[in-house]
Amino acid sequence: MKIISYNILNCDLDKKIELLQINDIFNFFYDTPLEITKDDYGYGYLEKNDSSITLKVAFDGEDKDFENFKELVTSLLETKLENIEEVNYDYTNYDFPIVEINNEWVLASPEEEINNKSKINFISQGAFGTGLHETTKDLLNLILTKLNLTNKNVLDIGTGSGILSIASSIAGASSVTAVDIRDVTDEVELNASLNGLYNIKVLIGDLLSDEMDVNEKFEWIYINIGGEETKMFMDFIKRHLDENGKILISGLVEWSFDEVRQAVENYGFKLQEKYQTNEWITAIFK
């Protein structure tokens, strides 16, 4: 495969992409220049429209057709070609790194042999990159070593890859309901099956809308999607938490924690435990 690169202005990107697509060229990629910003509940970003970016177009055809392809792309973009790179991708041998959760547990692909620790088998669908976010790692450590989940039923709001649900099942939860607004069913069920777990139910939809009907109550509710979102879910959590249940909240930043804490306590809950890694906070309320 050959990758040809062009420098273009970010403000011209949409127009250039449209020209490629009109000519049935769809295999391209780029990194959008972003400025990370700090907001009330964490981090955001601003797109730098006045910056230049590198647009890379992939060619995976026969060598005899490459010159014509290169000339077509260059004429469409009306930009000087900067670089041609020959690459070889082995899609069958993606190396997911071993992630150390704590002294007892690791997260690794099924092919990895781990002799001195317990392992959660996991096949990444791309969301984990080269490791775990601080909040996810903190949550996994709590779930696997500190929380008493034996015979408890758990609701995991914003499950994503399902890794927290999987860890909860491993830790002894009797049933886990994993909810996400995106359809992550295949990913969650695949990784659950790799660990011999079949008590995780995946629900797809918006819990705050009328499209979902969740009637049961839970002894643990997890929410790891940010402070503002936690405040939005408190009515739902209050209705669906068992009388003696607990809330595990993460994805919080230190500068908004007191505000989120007050919002949760306004529903009658009290802070029991608080953990912090860098600026990220995880808290348990009852």
TORKOL-4160 file (C-alpha; in steps of 0.2 Angstrom, whole numbers, padded with zeros to 4 digits, m for minus):
286
<pt num="1" X="0000" Y="0000" Z="0000"/>
<pt num="2" X="0006" Y="0018" Z="m0004"/>
<pt num="3" X="0002" Y="0033" Z="0006"/>
<pt num="4" X="0003" Y="0050" Z="m0003"/>
<pt num="5" X="0003" Y="0066" Z="0008"/>
<pt num="6" X="m0002" Y="0084" Z="0005"/>
<pt num="7" X="m0002" Y="0099" Z="0016"/>
<pt num="8" X="m0018" Y="0109" Z="0015"/>
<pt num="9" X="m0027" Y="0122" Z="0025"/>
<pt num="10" X="m0039" Y="0116" Z="0038"/>
<pt num="11" X="m0052" Y="0128" Z="0032"/>
<pt num="12" X="m0051" Y="0120" Z="0014"/>
<pt num="13" X="m0053" Y="0102" Z="0020"/>
<pt num="14" X="m0071" Y="0099" Z="0017"/>
<pt num="15" X="m0070" Y="0106" Z="0000"/>
<pt num="16" X="m0055" Y="0095" Z="m0004"/>
<pt num="17" X="m0063" Y="0079" Z="0003"/>
<pt num="18" X="m0079" Y="0082" Z="m0007"/>
<pt num="19" X="m0069" Y="0083" Z="m0023"/>
<pt num="20" X="m0060" Y="0066" Z="m0018"/>
<pt num="21" X="m0077" Y="0058" Z="m0014"/>
<pt num="22" X="m0085" Y="0064" Z="m0030"/>
<pt num="23" X="m0071" Y="0055" Z="m0039"/>
<pt num="24" X="m0074" Y="0039" Z="m0029"/>
<pt num="25" X="m0059" Y="0041" Z="m0018"/>
<pt num="26" X="m0063" Y="0037" Z="0000"/>
<pt num="27" X="m0048" Y="0030" Z="0007"/>
<pt num="28" X="m0040" Y="0045" Z="0016"/>
<pt num="29" X="m0036" Y="0051" Z="0033"/>
<pt num="30" X="m0029" Y="0066" Z="0043"/>
<pt num="31" X="m0027" Y="0073" Z="0060"/>
<pt num="32" X="m0037" Y="0088" Z="0065"/>
<pt num="33" X="m0027" Y="0101" Z="0073"/>
<pt num="34" X="m0035" Y="0104" Z="0090"/>
<pt num="35" X="m0032" Y="0116" Z="0105"/>
<pt num="36" X="m0036" Y="0107" Z="0121"/>
<pt num="37" X="m0047" Y="0118" Z="0133"/>
<pt num="38" X="m0052" Y="0117" Z="0151"/>
<pt num="39" X="m0071" Y="0119" Z="0155"/>
<pt num="40" X="m0082" Y="0117" Z="0170"/>
<pt num="41" X="m0083" Y="0098" Z="0171"/>
<pt num="42" X="m0067" Y="0093" Z="0162"/>
<pt num="43" X="m0059" Y="0096" Z="0145"/>
<pt num="44" X="m0065" Y="0102" Z="0128"/>
<pt num="45" X="m0056" Y="0107" Z="0112"/>
<pt num="46" X="m0056" Y="0120" Z="0099"/>
<pt num="47" X="m0053" Y="0116" Z="0081"/>
<pt num="48" X="m0039" Y="0127" Z="0073"/>
<pt num="49" X="m0046" Y="0132" Z="0056"/>
<pt num="50" X="m0032" Y="0143" Z="0051"/>
<pt num="51" X="m0019" Y="0129" Z="0053"/>
<pt num="52" X="m0012" Y="0117" Z="0039"/>
<pt num="53" X="m0015" Y="0099" Z="0041"/>
<pt num="54" X="m0008" Y="0083" Z="0032"/>
<pt num="55" X="m0021" Y="0075" Z="0021"/>
<pt num="56" X="m0015" Y="0057" Z="0017"/>
<pt num="57" X="m0023" Y="0047" Z="0003"/>
<pt num="58" X="m0020" Y="0028" Z="0002"/>
<pt num="59" X="m0018" Y="0018" Z="m0014"/>
<pt num="60" X="m0020" Y="m0001" Z="m0013"/>
<pt num="61" X="m0021" Y="m0005" Z="m0031"/>
<pt num="62" X="m0009" Y="m0012" Z="m0044"/>
<pt num="63" X="0008" Y="m0003" Z="m0046"/>
<pt num="64" X="0004" Y="0000" Z="m0064"/>
<pt num="65" X="m0010" Y="0011" Z="m0059"/>
<pt num="66" X="m0002" Y="0021" Z="m0046"/>
<pt num="67" X="0005" Y="0035" Z="m0057"/>
<pt num="68" X="m0012" Y="0039" Z="m0064"/>
<pt num="69" X="m0020" Y="0039" Z="m0047"/>
<pt num="70" X="m0007" Y="0050" Z="m0040"/>
<pt num="71" X="m0009" Y="0063" Z="m0054"/>
<pt num="72" X="m0028" Y="0062" Z="m0052"/>
<pt num="73" X="m0027" Y="0066" Z="m0033"/>
<pt num="74" X="m0014" Y="0080" Z="m0035"/>
<pt num="75" X="m0025" Y="0088" Z="m0049"/>
<pt num="76" X="m0041" Y="0087" Z="m0038"/>
<pt num="77" X="m0032" Y="0094" Z="m0023"/>
<pt num="78" X="m0023" Y="0107" Z="m0033"/>
<pt num="79" X="m0009" Y="0105" Z="m0020"/>
<pt num="80" X="0009" Y="0100" Z="m0021"/>
<pt num="81" X="0012" Y="0082" Z="m0016"/>
<pt num="82" X="0023" Y="0081" Z="m0001"/>
<pt num="83" X="0028" Y="0063" Z="0002"/>
<pt num="84" X="0025" Y="0045" Z="m0004"/>
<pt num="85" X="0026" Y="0031" Z="0009"/>
<pt num="86" X="0026" Y="0013" Z="0006"/>
<pt num="87" X="0018" Y="0004" Z="0021"/>
<pt num="88" X="0013" Y="m0014" Z="0025"/>
<pt num="89" X="m0001" Y="m0017" Z="0037"/>
<pt num="90" X="m0004" Y="m0034" Z="0045"/>
<pt num="91" X="m0022" Y="m0033" Z="0051"/>
<pt num="92" X="m0022" Y="m0050" Z="0058"/>
<pt num="93" X="m0008" Y="m0046" Z="0071"/>
<pt num="94" X="m0014" Y="m0031" Z="0081"/>
<pt num="95" X="m0003" Y="m0030" Z="0096"/>
<pt num="96" X="m0015" Y="m0024" Z="0111"/>
<pt num="97" X="m0003" Y="m0020" Z="0125"/>
<pt num="98" X="m0004" Y="m0028" Z="0142"/>
<pt num="99" X="m0012" Y="m0016" Z="0154"/>
<pt num="100" X="m0007" Y="m0017" Z="0172"/>
<pt num="101" X="m0023" Y="m0014" Z="0183"/>
<pt num="102" X="m0015" Y="m0017" Z="0200"/>
<pt num="103" X="m0003" Y="m0030" Z="0208"/>
<pt num="104" X="m0015" Y="m0044" Z="0205"/>
<pt num="105" X="m0024" Y="m0041" Z="0188"/>
<pt num="106" X="m0020" Y="m0037" Z="0170"/>
<pt num="107" X="m0030" Y="m0033" Z="0155"/>
<pt num="108" X="m0023" Y="m0042" Z="0139"/>
<pt num="109" X="m0027" Y="m0051" Z="0123"/>
<pt num="110" X="m0032" Y="m0069" Z="0124"/>
<pt num="111" X="m0016" Y="m0074" Z="0116"/>
<pt num="112" X="m0005" Y="m0067" Z="0130"/>
<pt num="113" X="0001" Y="m0080" Z="0143"/>
<pt num="114" X="0001" Y="m0072" Z="0160"/>
<pt num="115" X="0008" Y="m0083" Z="0174"/>
<pt num="116" X="0009" Y="m0073" Z="0189"/>
<pt num="117" X="m0007" Y="m0063" Z="0189"/>
<pt num="118" X="m0025" Y="m0065" Z="0185"/>
<pt num="119" X="m0030" Y="m0059" Z="0167"/>
<pt num="120" X="m0046" Y="m0051" Z="0159"/>
<pt num="121" X="m0046" Y="m0056" Z="0141"/>
<pt num="122" X="m0050" Y="m0042" Z="0130"/>
<pt num="123" X="m0049" Y="m0038" Z="0112"/>
<pt num="124" X="m0048" Y="m0019" Z="0108"/>
<pt num="125" X="m0060" Y="m0012" Z="0095"/>
<pt num="126" X="m0049" Y="0004" Z="0095"/>
<pt num="127" X="m0055" Y="0014" Z="0109"/>
<pt num="128" X="m0042" Y="0010" Z="0121"/>
<pt num="129" X="m0027" Y="0015" Z="0111"/>
<pt num="130" X="m0011" Y="0011" Z="0121"/>
<pt num="131" X="m0018" Y="0010" Z="0138"/>
<pt num="132" X="m0032" Y="0015" Z="0150"/>
<pt num="133" X="m0038" Y="0032" Z="0155"/>
<pt num="134" X="m0035" Y="0035" Z="0174"/>
<pt num="135" X="m0053" Y="0034" Z="0178"/>
<pt num="136" X="m0056" Y="0017" Z="0170"/>
<pt num="137" X="m0040" Y="0010" Z="0178"/>
<pt num="138" X="m0046" Y="0017" Z="0195"/>
<pt num="139" X="m0063" Y="0009" Z="0193"/>
<pt num="140" X="m0056" Y="m0008" Z="0188"/>
<pt num="141" X="m0045" Y="m0008" Z="0203"/>
<pt num="142" X="m0060" Y="m0004" Z="0214"/>
<pt num="143" X="m0071" Y="m0017" Z="0206"/>
<pt num="144" X="m0059" Y="m0031" Z="0206"/>
<pt num="145" X="m0051" Y="m0028" Z="0224"/>
<pt num="146" X="m0061" Y="m0017" Z="0235"/>
<pt num="147" X="m0080" Y="m0017" Z="0231"/>
<pt num="148" X="m0091" Y="m0031" Z="0238"/>
<pt num="149" X="m0101" Y="m0036" Z="0222"/>
<pt num="150" X="m0105" Y="m0054" Z="0227"/>
<pt num="151" X="m0123" Y="m0058" Z="0222"/>
<pt num="152" X="m0126" Y="m0040" Z="0218"/>
<pt num="153" X="m0135" Y="m0033" Z="0203"/>
<pt num="154" X="m0126" Y="m0019" Z="0194"/>
<pt num="155" X="m0131" Y="m0005" Z="0181"/>
<pt num="156" X="m0117" Y="0001" Z="0171"/>
<pt num="157" X="m0122" Y="0018" Z="0163"/>
<pt num="158" X="m0112" Y="0022" Z="0147"/>
<pt num="159" X="m0103" Y="0005" Z="0146"/>
<pt num="160" X="m0093" Y="0008" Z="0131"/>
<pt num="161" X="m0082" Y="m0007" Z="0128"/>
<pt num="162" X="m0091" Y="m0015" Z="0143"/>
<pt num="163" X="m0075" Y="m0017" Z="0152"/>
<pt num="164" X="m0082" Y="m0012" Z="0169"/>
<pt num="165" X="m0097" Y="m0023" Z="0167"/>
<pt num="166" X="m0085" Y="m0038" Z="0163"/>
<pt num="167" X="m0075" Y="m0034" Z="0178"/>
<pt num="168" X="m0090" Y="m0033" Z="0189"/>
<pt num="169" X="m0096" Y="m0050" Z="0183"/>
<pt num="170" X="m0079" Y="m0057" Z="0187"/>
<pt num="171" X="m0080" Y="m0050" Z="0204"/>
<pt num="172" X="m0095" Y="m0060" Z="0208"/>
<pt num="173" X="m0110" Y="m0049" Z="0202"/>
<pt num="174" X="m0126" Y="m0059" Z="0200"/>
<pt num="175" X="m0131" Y="m0049" Z="0185"/>
<pt num="176" X="m0125" Y="m0034" Z="0176"/>
<pt num="177" X="m0135" Y="m0022" Z="0164"/>
<pt num="178" X="m0124" Y="m0013" Z="0152"/>
<pt num="179" X="m0131" Y="0002" Z="0144"/>
<pt num="180" X="m0125" Y="0014" Z="0130"/>
<pt num="181" X="m0132" Y="0026" Z="0118"/>
<pt num="182" X="m0122" Y="0017" Z="0104"/>
<pt num="183" X="m0124" Y="m0001" Z="0098"/>
<pt num="184" X="m0109" Y="m0009" Z="0107"/>
<pt num="185" X="m0118" Y="m0026" Z="0109"/>
<pt num="186" X="m0106" Y="m0036" Z="0098"/>
<pt num="187" X="m0090" Y="m0029" Z="0107"/>
<pt num="188" X="m0097" Y="m0031" Z="0124"/>
<pt num="189" X="m0103" Y="m0049" Z="0121"/>
<pt num="190" X="m0087" Y="m0054" Z="0113"/>
<pt num="191" X="m0076" Y="m0049" Z="0127"/>
<pt num="192" X="m0088" Y="m0056" Z="0140"/>
<pt num="193" X="m0088" Y="m0073" Z="0131"/>
<pt num="194" X="m0069" Y="m0073" Z="0130"/>
<pt num="195" X="m0069" Y="m0073" Z="0149"/>
<pt num="196" X="m0083" Y="m0086" Z="0151"/>
<pt num="197" X="m0096" Y="m0073" Z="0156"/>
<pt num="198" X="m0114" Y="m0074" Z="0151"/>
<pt num="199" X="m0124" Y="m0064" Z="0164"/>
<pt num="200" X="m0121" Y="m0047" Z="0156"/>
<pt num="201" X="m0137" Y="m0039" Z="0147"/>
<pt num="202" X="m0133" Y="m0025" Z="0135"/>
<pt num="203" X="m0146" Y="m0012" Z="0132"/>
<pt num="204" X="m0145" Y="0001" Z="0118"/>
<pt num="205" X="m0153" Y="0018" Z="0119"/>
<pt num="206" X="m0155" Y="0034" Z="0129"/>
<pt num="207" X="m0160" Y="0031" Z="0147"/>
<pt num="208" X="m0166" Y="0049" Z="0149"/>
<pt num="209" X="m0179" Y="0047" Z="0135"/>
<pt num="210" X="m0195" Y="0038" Z="0134"/>
<pt num="211" X="m0187" Y="0025" Z="0122"/>
<pt num="212" X="m0181" Y="0014" Z="0136"/>
<pt num="213" X="m0191" Y="0006" Z="0149"/>
<pt num="214" X="m0180" Y="0000" Z="0164"/>
<pt num="215" X="m0191" Y="m0006" Z="0179"/>
<pt num="216" X="m0179" Y="m0015" Z="0190"/>
<pt num="217" X="m0168" Y="m0007" Z="0204"/>
<pt num="218" X="m0150" Y="m0010" Z="0207"/>
<pt num="219" X="m0138" Y="m0012" Z="0221"/>
<pt num="220" X="m0124" Y="m0004" Z="0212"/>
<pt num="221" X="m0125" Y="0010" Z="0198"/>
<pt num="222" X="m0110" Y="0015" Z="0189"/>
<pt num="223" X="m0108" Y="0031" Z="0179"/>
<pt num="224" X="m0092" Y="0036" Z="0172"/>
<pt num="225" X="m0096" Y="0049" Z="0159"/>
<pt num="226" X="m0093" Y="0066" Z="0167"/>
<pt num="227" X="m0099" Y="0078" Z="0180"/>
<pt num="228" X="m0112" Y="0087" Z="0170"/>
<pt num="229" X="m0119" Y="0071" Z="0164"/>
<pt num="230" X="m0120" Y="0064" Z="0181"/>
<pt num="231" X="m0131" Y="0078" Z="0187"/>
<pt num="232" X="m0142" Y="0075" Z="0172"/>
<pt num="233" X="m0144" Y="0057" Z="0177"/>
<pt num="234" X="m0148" Y="0059" Z="0196"/>
<pt num="235" X="m0167" Y="0058" Z="0194"/>
<pt num="236" X="m0165" Y="0042" Z="0185"/>
<pt num="237" X="m0152" Y="0035" Z="0198"/>
<pt num="238" X="m0163" Y="0040" Z="0213"/>
<pt num="239" X="m0177" Y="0030" Z="0205"/>
<pt num="240" X="m0167" Y="0015" Z="0201"/>
<pt num="241" X="m0155" Y="0013" Z="0215"/>
<pt num="242" X="m0160" Y="0000" Z="0228"/>
<pt num="243" X="m0164" Y="0006" Z="0246"/>
<pt num="244" X="m0147" Y="0001" Z="0252"/>
<pt num="245" X="m0138" Y="0003" Z="0235"/>
<pt num="246" X="m0122" Y="0013" Z="0231"/>
<pt num="247" X="m0117" Y="0024" Z="0217"/>
<pt num="248" X="m0100" Y="0023" Z="0209"/>
<pt num="249" X="m0096" Y="0040" Z="0200"/>
<pt num="250" X="m0081" Y="0043" Z="0190"/>
<pt num="251" X="m0075" Y="0054" Z="0176"/>
<pt num="252" X="m0075" Y="0069" Z="0188"/>
<pt num="253" X="m0062" Y="0083" Z="0188"/>
<pt num="254" X="m0055" Y="0091" Z="0204"/>
<pt num="255" X="m0061" Y="0108" Z="0200"/>
<pt num="256" X="m0079" Y="0103" Z="0198"/>
<pt num="257" X="m0080" Y="0089" Z="0211"/>
<pt num="258" X="m0088" Y="0100" Z="0225"/>
<pt num="259" X="m0102" Y="0105" Z="0214"/>
<pt num="260" X="m0106" Y="0088" Z="0208"/>
<pt num="261" X="m0104" Y="0081" Z="0226"/>
<pt num="262" X="m0117" Y="0094" Z="0231"/>
<pt num="263" X="m0129" Y="0089" Z="0217"/>
<pt num="264" X="m0128" Y="0071" Z="0222"/>
<pt num="265" X="m0130" Y="0075" Z="0240"/>
<pt num="266" X="m0146" Y="0085" Z="0236"/>
<pt num="267" X="m0154" Y="0068" Z="0232"/>
<pt num="268" X="m0151" Y="0062" Z="0250"/>
<pt num="269" X="m0134" Y="0053" Z="0246"/>
<pt num="270" X="m0118" Y="0054" Z="0256"/>
<pt num="271" X="m0100" Y="0053" Z="0251"/>
<pt num="272" X="m0092" Y="0037" Z="0258"/>
<pt num="273" X="m0076" Y="0036" Z="0249"/>
<pt num="274" X="m0066" Y="0047" Z="0237"/>
<pt num="275" X="m0051" Y="0042" Z="0226"/>
<pt num="276" X="m0040" Y="0053" Z="0215"/>
<pt num="277" X="m0027" Y="0050" Z="0201"/>
<pt num="278" X="m0020" Y="0066" Z="0195"/>
<pt num="279" X="m0035" Y="0078" Z="0192"/>
<pt num="280" X="m0047" Y="0064" Z="0190"/>
<pt num="281" X="m0059" Y="0059" Z="0204"/>
<pt num="282" X="m0069" Y="0043" Z="0208"/>
<pt num="283" X="m0082" Y="0043" Z="0222"/>
<pt num="284" X="m0094" Y="0031" Z="0230"/>
<pt num="285" X="m0110" Y="0038" Z="0237"/>
<pt num="286" X="m0124" Y="0029" Z="0247"/>
